[in-house]
Amino acid sequence: MPFPSKQTLALRSGISSRQVQRTLLSLENKGIITRVARYGANNRGRLSNVYDLSALVEKVSRIAKANPSLYERGPETIKAPAENGSFDVSD
């Protein structure tokens, strides 16, 4: 499971650390990711969290199986289901 720090996520995505916190909390509340706390050996304090993405992978897999034509590979890029390019992962 991935365990980047919030600061690393912010730097790599070009948003603030606070926006990363809000986004992670939103994804958690929607059941898309699960945060798992990590601790150092011999009680040496907290480390960055681990993010379990299995619920996200399951939802995306379900969408892909239900809409295989959306993910056909060819000369064009992958087709998005909505005009704005977003995918609905909610149930």
Summary of the structure (lengths in Angstrom):
residues: 91
radius of gyration: 16.5
end to end distance: 23.7
largest distance: 53.8
contacts: 188
relative contact order: 0.14
helix: 42%
strand: 14%
